Amino acid sequence: MRYIGNKTRLLGFIRRVIRARGIAPGRAVDPFSGTASVARALKRWGFAVTAGDLMEYGYVFARAYVEVVRTPSFTSLAPAVGVPAPTVRQVLDFLSRIPLEPSFLHEHYTPGGDAGSAHGRMYFTPYSAQRIDSARVRLEEWRLAGLLDDDAYYTLLASIIEGADRIANTTGVYAAFVKTWQPNALRTFRLRSPRLVAGNSCHAVLGDALDVVRDAGDFDLLYLDPPYNARQYPGYYHIPELLATGWFGDPVETRGKAGLIEDAHKRSDWSSSRRSEAAFEELLATARCRHVVMSYNAEGIISEQTIERLMKQYGRTGTYRRYQQTYRRYRSDSERDTRRYGGRAVAEYLYCVSR
């Protein structure tokens, strides 16, 4: 999934630093797991990972890619899919081509729905939205019928969220849509088989970072990848969040041209210049861990001086070090008179200290 702050390109850098620090595989906590790219890598490197996030879609990815031990069984779906003992690939193919059943996305986020048309929303083509709606509705029906255990449900749901993102008519975030149809938005909705990682003793948690760390007890590695600027993720990824939570209980209200949903309870102190420093200090004071590795951007709202001071205060001063790697800047749109980027490259830092 396209995601601000995704660390997939930096996994090699992160692993080299962890090895250079002599941090052996043990219990790791990643309370800002996002799309779970680092948590999944830590699992692959031998850590027993607790992956947490405040966003529901973050929990879905952590549940599918971190907690799941092996490819789930879909035998109970044999009558529905029409295949004896269907594989995950066969189930995903079935969800990609089931009869169209327009629902919430078609109504609110395409020009084909009344609400979408009223606001000129073009997040998906009407056909693509019906495809996504149909898969999401059918998945919920299977779950309510008791045909899926949690591992199977979250594995399929992660694939639907990622599949929808690939054909979303956005520049990578959902705060706005593109006013013309992009080539990717005209592609066929297809679900890909998830790349699951074998391994036990990993868990996914839905909750605030401080609660995730507090409830973890004693552990070895605290990996932090918090929001680094004023962007609030609930507003930038409200459609993936909607796909994760569903729209099958209480009525969901959308607002504004972007069709935002209620998100006040999911806003992060880490995206506030007034509250982020206090949030960082409280987390360090709470964590009962041996090592802290914090991934942070050179343009982050917490100053480097503050990070160094607090890490030395809550760690062993002589073990503090900052590591750096430069990479190509993520651009959600092109430069124009009202939108200028600070350069093509940006520095990513890993701030480390031992306790």
N, C-alpha and C positions, 0 to 999 in steps of 0.2 A: 504494500500500500504506500502511495506517495504521502510523505509525512515530514513535517518540519522537525528537524532534530534527529531524524533517523540515523543511526550509527552503523549501518551495514557496511559502508565504505571504510569505516574506521576500526573494524573488528581486529584487523591485524595489528594496528597500533595499540589497541587496548590490551590485546594478549601479550604483546612484547613487553609492555609496561608491567603487567601483572607478574610475568616471569622474572623480569629484572628486579622487581621488589621482593622476590622470593615468596610470593603468596601461593601456598600450596592449595590444591582443591580441598574445600571444606564446605561449610554452610555459608551461602551468600544471600544477601537481601538486595533486591532491586526495586525500590518503592515507587519509581517513576518509569515503569516498564514500557509504556507506549505500545508500539507494535511488537514488542518482545524480541527484537533482534539481538540485543545484548544478553538478555536473560536466557534465550535459547542457546546462544553461543556458550555462555557460562555452563549451562547444562551439558553441552557437548564436550566441554573441557574438563568435566568431571565434578563440577560443583553441585551440591544439593541446593537448589535455588528456590527462594520465595520471591515471586514476582507480583508486585502490587501496582494498582493504578486507580485513580479517582474516576476515570472514565469507564463506562460500561464496555465500550469496544476494546479498551485496553485489557479489561478482564477477559473478554472473549479470546483475544489473541494469546494471553498468558495461559488461559485454561487449555486451549488447543495445542499450543506449541511448547509449553513448559510443563504443565502438570500431566498431560496425557502420556502414558507409559508406552503404549503400543497402538498400532492401528486398530480402531474399534471394530467390533463386529456389527454387521448390518443385516444379519440373518432374518430378524423380525420384519424387515421391509420387503422380503421376497414376494409376498402377494401384491404389494403396492407397486413394486418396480417391475414385476413380471420376470424375475431372474432368480433361480435358486442360489441361495447364499451369495447375494450381490456384494461386489467389492466396492470400496469407496469411489473408485473411478466410475463404476456403473451407476451408483446412486447420484453422483454429481452430473453425469450425462443425462440422467432422467430428469433432474431438477432444471437442467438447462433447456429442456424442450417440452415441458408439460404444457397443457392447454392454458392459454392466457386468462388471467384472473386479475384485472386491474384493481388496485387498492390504493393505499395511502400515497405512495411515491407518485403514481400516475396522477392522482387528484391534485397534489400540492406542489410538485416539483417539475412538471412538464406543461407545455402550452396546450396539451390535450385535456387537462383537467380544469374544472371550473376555477378552483382557487389558484392553480398555477397560471392559468390564462389571465386572470384578473391582475396578477402582479408581473406578468411577462416572464415568468421563471422558465429557464432553459437548462436545468441541471442534467436532464436526461431527455432523449427523444421519447415520445409517447410509447413507441413499441418497446424500447429498452426498459423503460420503467415498468411496463406490464410484465415483462419477463422477470425482472427482479422481484416485483410484487408477488408474482405467482410462486416463485421459489421460496420466498420468505414465508408466505402464508401456508404453503404446504408443509414446510419444516415445522411450523408451530402446530399444525394439525397432527403431525406425527408425534410430536412431543406430548401433546395433551392426550393422545390415544395410548400413551405408554409404549410406543414402538421404538423409542430411542433412550439409551442411558445418557448421562451427562457428557461422557467423553464423545460419543457419537454426535450428539446435538451441537456441542461447541466446535467440533471439527468441521461440520458442515456449515455452521453459521460463520465461522472465520472465512471460509471459502466464498460465501455469498458476499460478505462485506468487501473482500478483496476484489472479487469479480465486478461488483458494482463500481468500485473506485477506478478500475481500468477503463470504464466506458463513461465515466462522469465528465460532463462538459465544463470542466473547471481547469484552472492552471495548477492544481495540486492542493488547494485548500478550498473549503466550501463557504467561505465568507462572501463569495460572489461567484456568479456563473459567467461564461463567455457568451457574448451576444450573437455569435454565429456558431454553427455546428462545427466543432473540431473533428479532424479525421478519426481520432480514437472514439468519439461519441457515436460515430456511425458504424462502429464495429459490432459484431454479434456478441451477445452476452454468453460467455462460456465460463464454467467453473473449473478451476485447476485443482488437481490433487494436492493436498497439503504436504509439506516436507516435515514429517514428524521426526522427533529425536527420541530414541530409546533411553530409558533411565528412570530410576525410582527416586523417591524422597524429594520431589519438587512439588511446589504448590502455587496456586494462583489466589490472589486476595483482591477483593474490591474494596477500596477505602483510601482515606487520606494517608499520605506518606508517613506522617508522625505516628498514626495508629498502627500502620504496618510494621514500622521499626520497633515501636514499644512492645507490640505483641510477639515479636520474634524471639525475645529472650537473648541468650548469649549466642553469638555467631562469629564467623571469621572475617568476612568481607562485606562491607557496605559499599555498594556501587550506586552512585548518585548521578542522575542525568535529569536535573530539574529544568523547568521552563527558564529561559534565560532573558526573555524580554517581555514586553507588556501584552503580547498576544495571549488571549485567553482561549485555550483549546476548545472549550464547549462551543464557542461561536465559530471557530474555524473548522470544526468537524462535526457539526450537528447532524448531518445526514448519516455518516457512519454510526453515530451514537443512536440515532433513531432506528437504524437497522438492527443494532445490537439489543436495544430494549424492546423493540416491537411497538405496535400501536393497538394491541389487542385487549387492553384493560380499560382504564379510565381514558376519556377523550383527550387527544393530544392537540393542543392549540399551536398554530404557527403565527409568526408575526413578521411584519416588514417585508421588504422586497426579497430578502434572502430566505424567508420562511424559517426563521430561527425558532427554536423551542425553548421552554423554560430551562434555565441553566444556572440560576443564582447559587444553588447549593453545590455546584461543581466548579466554581471559580477558585483559582489558586492564589494564595498569598505570595507564592514565588514569582508571580507575574506583576507584582506591585513593588514599585521602587520604595515605598514607605514600609512595607511589611516583609519583604523578602529576607533582609538581613536577620531579623528576629526569628523568622521561620528556620533559617539555616542554623542559627545558634541553638535553637531548641532541639532540632533534630540531632545535632552533634552531641548535645548534652544528654540526650535520651538513649542514643544507640549504645548497646553493650557489644562492641565488636573489636576485633584486633586490628583491622586495617580499614582505611577509608580511601576510596578512589572516586573522585568527582570529575565528571566530564562537564566542561563549561566552555562557552564560546567567548572569544576575545571581545565581543560586543555586548556581553552580559551586563545586567543591571546591578549585580553585586560586584563591587570593585575587587581587583586582584589583591589590593592591600587588606581588605576586609577578609577575604578568603584565607589569606596567609595567616593573619592574626588569629582568626578563630580556629583554624586547624592546629596551629601551634599551641593554642590555649587548651584545646581538648585532646591533644595528642602529644607525642614526644617530639620536642622541638627539632632535634637533630635528624629526625626521619622525614621531615617535610621536604617535598620537592615538587616542582612543576615541570611537566613534560609537554612538548608542543609538536603538533603536526599541522601543516597547511594543506587545505584541500579547496576544490572549486566550490564557490558559493552556490547555495540553493537559491534559485530564482523562481518565484511563483508566477511572474509575468515579465514582460519585456520592459526595458527602460523607456521612459517618456518624460515630458516636461514636469509632470507632477510626481514622478516616481524615479528616483535615482539611487542606485546601489553604490556602496562604498568601495567597489573594486571587485574583480573577478575571484580573487582568492580570499579566504578567511582562515584564521588560525583557530584550531581546536586545542584546548588545553586539558590535560589530566592533572589534577591537583591531588597529591597523595600524602598520607601521613599514617604512621603506625601508632597504636595506643599503648 
